[in-house]
Amino acid sequence: MDLKNRVQNRLIAELDPAMDVSRMDEVRGTIKEMYDAILQEESIILGRRERDALFEQIVAEILGLGPLEPLLADESITEIMVNGPKKIFIERGGKLQRVNVSFESDEHLMRIIERIVAPLGRRIDESSPTVDARLKDGSRVNAVIPPISLQGPILTIRKFFKKPLTVEDLIRFGTVTEESVEFLRACVVAAINVVISGGTGTGKTTFLNVLSGYIPADERVITIENAAELQLRQEHVVTLESRPANVEGKGEIGIRDLVINSLRMRPDRIVVGECRGGEALDMLQAMNTGHEGSMTTLHANNTRDALSRLETMVLMSGMELPHRAIRQQVAAAVDMIVQLSRMRDGSRRVVSITEVQGMEGDVITMADIFKFEQVGFEDNKVIGRLRPTGLRPKFMDRIEQAGIRLPPSIFGVAQRLRH
């Protein structure tokens, strides 16, 4: 550590501060030459492996995120959680585990956090102790520092994967079944309005990305996100990203502003990465006024909660509407809710695909089209399957009008008749 700090400090002092760090290979080459010269000058003798390891650590400190670089490079890790300088946890395969990696001190960790936020024109200090940011590769970052955090700086990184998961991956993992995917594909093509609901880390954005892939290529799609994560493959996609306030507290452009603006951009479909507040009202109005086939995600633990959350978010818009009027708007706009859940074994599953049917009195009525049935728990694995309930959705005529014929077996009708 002592040697690393000494060599690193000399390198930083001798490096040209005007060097263009975006030209990574060139900068690495320059640092390597200087590094070799310093070791020779100070008569430091190291084995080849030690020499290379020390070089990588120093480069990670100067150009990257220090001790976190190997974790960022490991594709099996989905999330990195730094709870102060000495406690670092990762999520791998849906399970949390502590790793034998640490920062030297609070100051060391703060240096890395500042390196993340500074290029984005953001600041983190006592007056503004929390920040959301994004790494160059698209990974989402949240940082919290004292006095809000009582155990030193906290850093959470939700990693972004350049190669998004495919529907085949989701079937292989057991997240969905082939029958439910065939049904969902038909719903997207037929422009059914879909809300994807689930708790934190259940894979809502991943699922939204997969479903968005079924939007026909001849439609104009506008995606709206806090941090651009969706990777739609269609040609006609416009990506909009919200912007936080600058250092002076000005210039904020929220999701709601973008949803309102998107309506002036002649969209066929609007895809909102996540509804969290008043934008829910604008999203519902868009779904109700000719932008069928729009999609969004929201945080909720079950489908009934998802409807309650939508109601609450509409109230956050500042519009004073009676609860019944809001429910009518929700029931008219949302056709289907896909509920995701993280199971006891860390796996992420679709636990229900539910049709929103309408209103009965003051209550929104729903019907499960697919429901997850757990039959056991063996070898630390949840055993179960997403099964059709035997019900066909009321919007089947819209699917048929789109020229799609779904076999009755998808809905379990044949099985039910056999029984």
N, C-alpha and C positions, 0 to 999 in steps of 0.2 A: 504493500500500500504506500509505504514511504517512497519507494523507488518510483512507483507510478506517478505519485503527486509531483515528485521532483522533475521527472522527465516531461510530464504534462505541462507543468508551469513554465518550463523553459520553452517548450514548443509554442505555447500560447503567446508568450512574450515575443518570440521571433517570427511568428506567422504574420503575413501581411493582412491587416484588418480589412483592406479593400478587396480581398480575394473573393471571387464569385463562387460561393459555396454550392450553388445549384449544379456546377460542373463537378459532380462528386468524384468521378474517376481521376480527373486532373488533380483535385485537391488532395485526394488520398495518396496519389503518387508523390506530390510535394511533401506531404507530412511524412511519408515513408523515408524519403531521402534525408530529411532533417532528423528523423528519429534514429536512423542508422548512424548518422554523423555524431549525434549527442552520445549514443552508447559507446562509440569508438573514442570520442574525446574524453569521456569520463572513465574509460577503461572498465566498462561494465560488461562482464562475461556472462552470457545466458545460453542455455541450450536452445535449439531451434524452436521447440514447442513453446517454451516459456517466452521466448522473444516474440513469437507470433501472437501468443495469447495477450501479452502485455500491449502489443501494438493495437490489437483489436479493441481492448478495453479503453485505450487512450483515444482512438478514433471515435469510439462510441460516445465518449465524454465531450469531445470537441465538436463533432458533427451530428451526433445522434442523441439518444435519450439514455445514455449511460448504461447502468445495469439492466435496464429494461430491453435493450436491443435484442438479446438472444430470445427473450420471451415473445417479442413482436415478430421475430423471424420464424417462430415455431407455429406451423399451421394448425396443429392440433389444439392450440389454446384459443378460446373464444373470448375470454375476458381477463383483464389484469386489474387487480385491486391492491393499491398501495395504502396500507393503514399506518402512516408514519414511516420513518426511514428504515426501520428494522423488521417490519412485518409486511411481507408481500404474499398475496394469495392469487391463484389463477383458477379459472374454470376450464375443465377439460372433460369432454363427454358428459356435460351436464352436471358434473360434480366439482365441488370446491376443494382445493388442496393448497397447503402452504408450500412455498418454494424456498430453497436455500440461496436466496439472493437478497442483498440489502444495499441501502445507500449509506454513506459515511455518517451523515448528520442531517438535521433539518435543513441546514443551509444548502447542502448538496442537492437534496430533493427539491428545494425551492428554485435552485438554479435551473433544473430540468423543466419544472413547471413554467418558469418564465420563458425558457427557450421555446416552449410550445405556443404560448399565447402572444409573445411579442410580435412575431411576423404577421399576426392577424390584426394588429392594431388594437389589441385588447390589453387590459391591465388587471392584475390581481394584487391587492394590498389590503391593509386593514379596513379601508373605507369601502372596498369592493372585494370581499373575501371569498366569493364563489365565481366560477367561470365555466362556461361550456365552450368547447373548441373542437377542432378537427385536425387530425394529422394529415400530412400530404397524401397518404394512401387512402384517406376517407374514413379512418377509424375515429369513433366518437370519444371525446375526452371530457371528463368533468373533474374539476379541481376545487377543493375546499381547504382553506388555510385558517390558522388561528386569527382572531379569537373565536370564530365559529366552531372550529375543530379543537378538541381538547387534547388530542394526542399527536399534534404536529400536522404537517401538510398531508392531505388525503388526495389520492389521484385514482380515478377509475377510467379504464380504457376499454371500450367495447370495440373489438377488432372488426375491421371491414375486409371481406374477402373478395379479391379481384375476380375469382371464378365463383359466381353465385350458385347456390344449390339449385338443382333441377327438380322437376316433378318426379323423375325416376329415383333421385336420391331420397326424396320424402317418402316414396312408396317403400324403398329398401329399408329406411329407418323405422318404418311402421307408423309414421306420422299420419298417413292417409292410406286408403285402399284404392285399388284400380277403379272399382265401381263409383266410389265417391268422387274421384278425380274426373271421371267421364261426365258425371252429373254437374260438377262445378264448371268444367270447361263449357258445357252447354249453356249454363247460366250466364257466364261471362259473354259468350258469343251473342246470346239473346238479349244482352243489355239489362240484366237483372241488377238492381242496386245492392251492393254487398258491404256489410260491416264485418271486419275481422276483429274479434274481441279476445282478450287474454290478459293474464298477469304479466309482471315484468319478466323479461327474458324467456318468454314462451315461444318466440320465433314469429311474431306477428308480421314484422317487416319482410322477413324471408318469405313468408306465405303470400303476402301481398304481391311481392315481386314475381312469384311463380304464377299466381292468378292473372296478374297484369299481362303476362306473356301470351294469354289467350285472346287479348283484345285484337280484333281484326286489323290487318295492316293498313287498310284504307281509311282509318279513322284518326282524327286529330286528338291527341291525348295531352293533357296538361298535368304535370305532376307538381305537387306543392309539398315541401318538406322543411323541417327545421334544419336538418343536416342531410344533404343529398345522399341517400343510400340506395334508392331504387335504381335498377339497371335494366330498363326496358329495351328490348331488342328492335322494336318497331322503328320505322324510318321517321314517322311524323310525330315526334315527341318533343314537347317544350318543357324544360325543367326549371322550376322556380324554387328559390331557397330563401327562407326568412333571414333577416339581418338584425342582430342585436344593436342596442344603442352604442355609440362610440364613447370615447373617454369623457367627452363633455356631456354625455347623457342624451345625445341627439341622434337622429337618423334611424331610429328603430323602424323596421318594417316587419310586422307580425304575420302569422299565418292567415289571420282574418283579412288583412289588407290584400294578401295575395289571392285568396279565394274570391273576394269581391272583384279584383282586377281581372282574374282569369275569365270571368263571365263576359268580359268585353273582348276576349281573344278568340271568339268563335270555336270553343271546344266542343268535340263530340262527347268526350268523357273527361271528368276531373278525378284525379287520384290524389287524395290527401294522405301523406305519410302517417300522420297521427292527429286526431282531434283531441284537443286538451281544454278548449275554452269556448268563447263566444263564436268561433268560426263554425261550430257545429250547426248553428242556425242557418248560416249562409250555405253550408254544405247541403243541409236538408232542403232548403229552398231551390238549390241548383238541381237536386235529384227530382224535385217535384215539378220542375219547369223545363223539361225537355233535355236534360242531360242524363238520360238513363244509362245504366251500366257504369255509374261512378262508384268509387270504392274508397274506403278509409279504414283505419284501425283505431281502436281505443282501449284503454285499460279497464278491464272488468273481469271478475272471477267467474261469472256465469251469464247466460243470455238475459235473464231478468234484470240483473245488475247493469248490463250493457244498456238496456232501455232507460233505466233510472239515471245512469251517467249522462246519456244523451239529453234527457230532460234538464238535468242540473246544468249542463254546459250551455244549453239554449238560454237558461235564465242568466248565465254569466255574460250573455251578449248585451244585457242592459235593457232588453225589450221586455216590457211588463205584459206578459201574455198569461191568460188563465192556464192552469195545469192541463185541463181537458183539451184546450186548443193546441198546446205543445204536443200532447200525446197523439192527437189526430194528425199533426204534421209528421211526427215520427212514423206512425203507422202507415201513412200514405207514401212516405219517401223510402223507407227501408224495406226491402223485399226479403232479405235473408241475413242471418247472423251466423258466422262460422266461429265457433268457440274453441280456443286453443288452451291447453293446460300442460304444465310441467308435472310429470308423474313422480312418484317416490323414488324411482330408479334414475331420475335425471333426464329421462327421455321426454321429448315434446310430442304431444299427440293432439289431433283434432278430436275433441270429446263430443261435439254435437254440430250438426248442420241444421239450422232451424229456420222455418219460414215464418215471417211476420205476416199474419193473416188479416188483421184489421182491428176494429174496436167492438167490444161488447160492453155497453154501458160506459163506464169510465176506465175500463181495463183494456190494454192491448192484448190481443189473443195471438198465440203462437202454436206451432206444431213442429215437432222434431221429425225431420226426414231421415237423418242418420243419427245414431247415438252410440257412443263407445260403451262396450260391455267388457268389464274386467272379470276374468274368470279365475285368476289366481295370482300368486306372487312367488316365483321360484328362482333360485340362484340370483337373488337381488334384482330380478327383472319382473316388470309388470307384464302379465300375460292377459291379452285381451284384443279385441278387434272392433273397429268402427262398422256397425251393422245397419242396414236399412231397417226402418220401422214398419215398412209395408204401406206407408202413406205416400201419396203423390201430391206434390205442391199444387196450390190453386193456380200458380202462374205457368202451368204446363202448356197452356195454349200459346203463351208468348214464345216458349221454346220451340213449339211446333211451327209457329208462324215464321221463325227464323230458319225453317227447313231442316230442323234437327229431329230425328226420331230416336228416342231412347228406349231400349228394350225393357219390358216390364220387370225383368229379373234384376235390373239395377236397384229397383225400389223394394226388392224382396217379395214381389207379388207372387211369382211362381212358387217360391219356397213356402209362402204362407198358404197358398191353395193346396200344396202337397200335404202340409201338416193337417 
